[in-house]
Amino acid sequence: MKHFLKTLTLPFKKSRAVRISVFLTVVSALFLAGVVTWISYQNKRFITYEQYTEPLGKDGDLEIYMEIPIRSDGVRNCWPEENGTWGAQYDIYITNNSDYPFVDWELTMDVPNEARIDSSWNGFYEQQPGKIIIRGAPDLTATANPHDKVRVGYVLYTRSLMQRSHYILTGRFQHSPLKEILFILALVVLIIIFIVFIVSIVLFFLVQRQQAKDDEKIESLIKLCARFIDVRDEYTKMHSFHVGYYAKKIAELMGYDEDFQKNIYYMGLMHDVGKVMLPREILCKSSKLNDEEWVEMKKHTSYGAEILERFTAVPGIREAVLYHHERWDGTGYPEGLKETAIPIQARIIGVADAYDAMHTNRSYRTRLSDDIILEELQKNKRTQFDPEAAEAMIVLIKRHALAHADTEH
């Protein structure tokens, strides 16, 4: 399970393209969710139109018109009663000029207090003193479709014919997401970005797979070079592998990521590559080097940098090889760099190199005890060694975490 989660999160840690596509996907999803929320709000929002004359909101989304229709004989459908009142058919039209269905509507209109409904059609009617409330009938007039109208009406008896009324119309427009340009745009963008995200994930793993194969070839080549370097001196046999292993352990304890650890391991393997250009009599001399020989010995860092001038498979390897004998106090070689002017990889390799030199038998002495090595590292922090890298090595020694140096290659 832990391995699965690590594999799952790997693209997010290592691929900038994946992180960007994830960010854009989340932003697009949030925007789409915001559009959906807005549409939902609009669908629930009741609106009120109020008008005293006809038509209602002529320049708006809704219009109301009331008329007394013309009969087949060409006369308006109204008539006088013996008691002095008038009866008439009133047809009322609600026109929806918008692009959205108008639903759950309710029309309240003023009528004379003495008005009496005789009959009605296409809706539900409620009469109150001076008012008639009309609601649409399901599957008939409950929805005023876009760019269409609904007709309701009644026969009403009043003292005089009504010409117009005070109208209050309430209801809500029903928005469909597929008709909202913002929704369609957000959905299309989300789909495109999600496809980009999937493609970036697939490409990441394809690149990782190819990189793993390339790394395997590079590592094999570097290890071959390291063996060639170490075989020239029986006293430094496996020295390059040890330094690579120790440098990687230091970097891990200092909190550097896996790529940094892998690269500094390679740098450790190649840190002494310049020694292949030194005479064997200097490299394998059992006694102390004289001044002339020591000057030549110190050139191995520059030789190594020259050899690796165009080797770009491991970023920073040339600088690590060139400067791994620089000292924190600026008294090292070849350039006398000081403190953080020395690349961190070179500082770490410098500690690992010194530890292996003290920890193994050499032509001029036997290996030192851990106690003496700890004392030397502690004493030379901030003079020879980067204090943080030296402290990490001290911790590793005290934890006995370096016992597998000969098996980690």
C-alpha positions in Angstrom: 0.0 0.0 0.0 2.8 2.4 0.9 4.6 1.6 -2.4 1.3 2.2 -4.3 0.8 5.6 -2.6 4.4 6.5 -3.4 3.9 5.6 -7.1 0.6 7.6 -7.1 2.2 10.8 -5.7 5.4 10.5 -7.7 4.2 12.5 -10.7 3.0 15.4 -8.5 6.4 15.6 -6.8 8.6 15.3 -9.8 6.7 16.8 -12.8 6.0 20.5 -13.0 3.7 19.8 -16.0 1.6 17.4 -13.9 1.4 19.9 -11.0 0.3 22.7 -13.4 -2.3 20.5 -15.0 -3.6 19.5 -11.6 -3.8 23.1 -10.5 -5.7 24.1 -13.7 -8.0 21.1 -13.4 -8.9 22.1 -9.8 -9.4 25.7 -10.9 -11.6 24.7 -13.8 -13.6 22.3 -11.6 -14.1 25.0 -9.0 -15.2 27.5 -11.7 -17.6 24.9 -13.1 -19.0 24.2 -9.7 -19.4 28.0 -9.2 -21.4 28.2 -12.5 -23.6 25.3 -11.4 -24.2 26.9 -8.1 -25.1 30.2 -9.8 -27.5 28.3 -12.1 -29.1 26.5 -9.2 -29.5 29.9 -7.4 -31.1 31.4 -10.5 -33.5 28.4 -10.7 -34.6 28.9 -7.2 -34.9 32.7 -7.3 -38.4 34.0 -7.5 -38.9 37.3 -9.3 -41.7 39.8 -9.2 -43.0 42.0 -12.0 -45.5 44.8 -11.2 -47.3 47.0 -13.7 -50.4 49.2 -13.7 -50.8 49.4 -17.4 -50.6 47.0 -20.3 -48.4 45.5 -21.5 -46.3 44.5 -18.5 -42.6 45.1 -19.0 -42.9 45.5 -22.7 -39.1 46.0 -23.0 -38.4 43.1 -20.6 -38.7 39.3 -20.6 -42.4 39.1 -19.8 -45.5 40.8 -21.1 -49.2 40.6 -20.0 -52.1 41.5 -22.2 -55.8 41.3 -21.4 -58.6 41.5 -24.0 -62.3 40.8 -24.5 -62.2 38.5 -27.6 -64.3 39.1 -30.7 -67.1 36.6 -31.4 -67.7 35.0 -34.8 -70.3 37.6 -35.4 -67.7 40.3 -35.2 -68.9 41.7 -31.8 -66.8 41.6 -28.6 -67.9 38.8 -26.3 -69.5 41.0 -23.6 -73.2 41.6 -22.7 -75.3 43.7 -20.4 -77.3 42.2 -17.6 -80.8 43.2 -16.4 -79.4 44.2 -13.1 -77.2 46.8 -14.7 -74.0 44.8 -14.6 -71.9 43.7 -17.5 -70.7 40.1 -18.2 -67.6 39.6 -20.4 -65.1 37.0 -21.4 -61.6 38.2 -20.4 -58.6 36.4 -22.1 -55.3 37.0 -20.4 -52.0 36.3 -22.2 -48.6 35.9 -20.4 -45.9 36.2 -23.1 -42.3 34.9 -22.3 -39.8 36.8 -24.4 -36.8 35.2 -22.7 -34.6 32.2 -23.5 -35.7 30.4 -20.3 -39.0 28.7 -19.3 -41.0 30.7 -16.8 -42.5 28.3 -14.1 -44.4 28.3 -10.9 -45.9 31.6 -11.8 -48.7 33.4 -10.0 -50.7 36.3 -11.4 -52.5 38.7 -9.1 -54.8 41.3 -10.7 -57.1 43.9 -9.3 -60.8 43.7 -10.0 -63.7 45.7 -8.8 -64.9 44.6 -5.3 -68.3 43.5 -6.7 -66.7 41.3 -9.4 -68.0 37.8 -9.7 -66.4 34.9 -11.6 -68.9 32.9 -13.5 -66.5 30.4 -15.2 -62.7 30.1 -15.9 -60.2 28.0 -17.9 -56.6 26.9 -18.2 -55.7 27.5 -14.6 -56.5 27.7 -11.0 -58.4 30.8 -9.7 -58.8 32.2 -6.3 -60.9 35.3 -5.7 -60.4 37.6 -2.8 -62.0 41.0 -2.2 -60.8 43.2 -5.0 -58.3 40.6 -6.4 -58.2 37.5 -8.5 -55.2 35.2 -8.1 -54.4 32.9 -11.1 -52.0 30.0 -11.2 -51.1 27.8 -14.1 -52.5 24.3 -14.6 -50.0 21.4 -14.8 -49.2 20.2 -18.3 -51.2 23.1 -19.7 -50.2 26.6 -18.6 -47.9 26.0 -15.6 -44.9 26.7 -17.8 -44.6 29.6 -20.1 -42.1 28.3 -22.6 -39.4 30.6 -24.1 -40.6 32.9 -26.8 -44.2 31.6 -26.4 -47.2 32.5 -24.4 -49.9 30.9 -22.2 -53.6 31.9 -22.2 -55.9 31.9 -19.2 -59.2 33.6 -18.6 -62.6 33.8 -17.1 -66.1 35.1 -17.5 -66.5 38.0 -15.0 -69.5 40.1 -14.0 -68.8 43.7 -13.0 -70.6 47.0 -13.0 -68.6 48.2 -16.0 -66.2 46.5 -18.4 -62.6 46.3 -17.3 -60.1 47.9 -19.7 -56.9 47.3 -17.8 -55.7 46.2 -14.3 -52.9 46.4 -11.8 -50.9 43.2 -12.3 -48.4 41.5 -10.0 -46.7 38.5 -11.6 -44.3 36.3 -9.7 -42.4 33.2 -10.7 -39.0 31.9 -11.6 -37.0 31.4 -14.8 -35.7 27.8 -15.2 -32.1 27.9 -16.4 -30.7 24.9 -18.2 -26.9 24.4 -17.9 -26.6 23.3 -21.5 -27.9 26.7 -22.5 -25.5 28.7 -20.4 -22.4 29.7 -22.3 -20.3 29.9 -19.1 -21.3 26.4 -18.2 -20.4 25.0 -21.6 -17.2 27.0 -21.7 -16.2 25.8 -18.2 -17.1 22.2 -19.0 -15.1 22.2 -22.3 -12.1 23.8 -20.5 -12.3 21.2 -17.7 -12.5 18.3 -20.2 -9.5 19.7 -22.2 -7.4 20.3 -19.1 -8.3 16.9 -17.6 -7.2 15.3 -20.9 -4.0 17.3 -20.7 -3.6 16.0 -17.1 -4.1 12.4 -18.1 -1.7 12.8 -21.0 0.9 14.4 -18.8 0.6 11.6 -16.3 1.1 9.0 -19.1 4.0 10.9 -20.5 5.6 11.2 -17.1 5.6 7.5 -16.5 6.9 6.9 -20.1 9.7 9.4 -19.5 10.3 7.8 -16.1 10.5 4.4 -17.6 13.0 5.6 -20.3 14.9 7.6 -17.7 15.2 4.5 -15.5 16.7 2.6 -18.5 19.0 5.5 -19.2 20.0 5.8 -15.5 20.8 2.1 -15.5 23.1 2.5 -18.4 24.7 5.6 -16.9 25.2 4.0 -13.6 26.8 0.9 -15.2 29.2 3.2 -17.1 30.0 5.3 -14.0 30.6 2.2 -11.9 32.9 0.8 -14.6 34.9 4.0 -14.5 34.9 3.9 -10.7 36.3 0.4 -10.7 38.9 1.4 -13.3 39.9 4.3 -11.0 40.1 2.2 -7.8 42.0 -0.7 -9.3 45.0 1.4 -9.9 45.8 1.5 -6.1 45.3 -1.6 -3.9 45.0 0.7 -0.9 42.1 2.7 -2.3 40.2 -0.3 -3.6 36.4 0.4 -3.4 37.2 4.0 -2.3 35.0 5.5 -5.0 32.1 3.3 -4.1 32.5 4.1 -0.4 32.5 7.8 -1.0 29.5 7.6 -3.2 27.6 5.6 -0.6 28.6 7.9 2.3 27.8 11.0 0.3 24.3 9.6 -0.5 23.7 8.8 3.2 24.8 12.3 4.3 22.5 13.9 1.7 19.6 11.8 2.8 20.1 12.8 6.4 20.4 16.4 5.4 16.9 16.1 3.8 17.8 16.3 0.1 15.4 14.6 -2.3 15.9 11.3 -4.2 17.2 12.9 -7.4 19.9 14.8 -5.4 20.9 11.6 -3.5 21.1 9.6 -6.8 23.3 12.3 -8.4 25.6 12.8 -5.5 26.1 9.0 -5.4 27.3 9.2 -9.0 29.5 12.2 -8.1 31.1 10.3 -5.3 31.8 7.4 -7.7 33.6 9.8 -10.1 35.2 12.2 -7.6 38.7 10.9 -8.2 38.4 10.3 -12.0 41.2 12.8 -12.5 43.6 10.4 -10.8 43.7 8.3 -14.0 45.9 11.0 -15.4 48.5 10.8 -12.5 51.6 8.8 -12.7 51.3 5.4 -10.9 54.5 6.1 -9.0 52.8 9.1 -7.4 49.4 7.5 -6.9 50.8 4.4 -5.2 53.8 5.8 -3.4 54.0 4.2 0.1 55.9 7.1 1.6 55.1 10.8 2.0 54.9 12.8 -1.2 57.5 15.5 -1.8 56.4 19.0 -2.7 56.7 18.5 -6.4 54.7 15.2 -6.2 52.1 16.9 -4.0 51.6 19.7 -6.5 51.0 17.1 -9.2 48.6 15.1 -6.9 46.5 18.2 -6.3 46.0 18.5 -10.1 43.7 15.5 -10.1 40.6 17.7 -9.3 41.3 19.8 -12.4 42.0 16.8 -14.5 38.7 15.3 -13.4 36.9 18.5 -14.3 38.5 18.4 -17.7 37.5 14.8 -18.3 33.9 15.6 -17.3 33.7 18.9 -19.2 31.1 17.6 -21.6 29.5 15.0 -19.4 26.0 16.3 -18.8 24.1 13.2 -17.8 24.6 14.1 -14.1 24.0 17.9 -13.5 26.8 19.5 -11.4 29.2 16.5 -11.5 32.0 18.6 -13.0 31.8 21.2 -10.2 31.6 18.5 -7.5 34.8 16.8 -8.8 36.6 20.1 -9.3 35.9 21.5 -5.8 35.7 18.4 -3.5 39.0 19.4 -1.9 38.0 23.0 -1.2 37.9 23.8 2.6 35.2 25.6 4.6 37.8 28.2 5.7 39.1 28.9 2.2 42.4 27.1 2.5 41.6 24.3 0.1 42.3 23.8 -3.6 42.2 24.3 -6.6 40.6 27.8 -6.2 40.5 28.5 -2.5 36.7 28.8 -2.4 35.2 29.5 1.0 32.1 28.4 2.9 28.9 28.4 0.8 30.8 29.5 -2.3 31.7 25.8 -2.5 28.9 23.8 -4.2 27.0 21.8 -1.6 27.7 18.5 -3.5 31.5 19.2 -3.3 31.1 19.9 0.5 29.3 16.7 1.1 31.7 14.6 -1.0 34.6 16.3 0.9 33.3 15.0 4.2 32.6 11.5 2.7 36.1 11.4 1.1 37.8 12.4 4.4 35.8 9.8 6.4 36.7 7.0 4.0 40.4 8.0 4.1 40.4 7.9 7.9 38.2 4.7 8.0 40.4 2.5 5.7 44.0 1.3 5.6 46.3 3.4 3.5 49.9 2.9 2.4 51.1 5.3 5.0 49.0 4.2 8.0 46.3 1.8 9.3 42.6 2.9 9.6 41.6 5.1 12.5 39.1 4.2 15.2 35.6 5.6 15.2 36.4 7.7 18.3 39.4 9.3 16.6 37.4 9.9 13.4 34.5 11.5 15.4 37.1 13.7 17.2 38.6 14.8 13.9 35.3 15.6 12.3 34.2 17.6 15.4 37.5 19.5 15.5 37.5 20.4 11.8 33.9 21.6 11.5 34.0 25.1 10.2 37.7 24.8 9.2 38.0 21.9 6.8 34.4 20.7 6.6 31.0 22.1 6.0 29.5 22.1 9.6 26.1 20.7 8.5 27.6 17.9 6.4 30.2 17.0 9.1 27.4 16.9 11.7 25.4 14.6 9.5 28.4 12.2 9.2 28.9 12.3 13.0 25.3 11.3 13.5 25.6 8.5 10.9 28.7 7.1 12.7 27.1 7.2 16.1 24.0 5.4 14.7 26.2 2.8 13.1 24.4 3.5 9.9 27.4 3.0 7.6 28.0 -0.7 8.0 26.8 -1.7 4.5 29.1 0.5 2.4 30.6 -2.6 0.7 27.3 -4.0 -0.3 25.6 -0.9 -1.7 27.0 -1.0 -5.2 
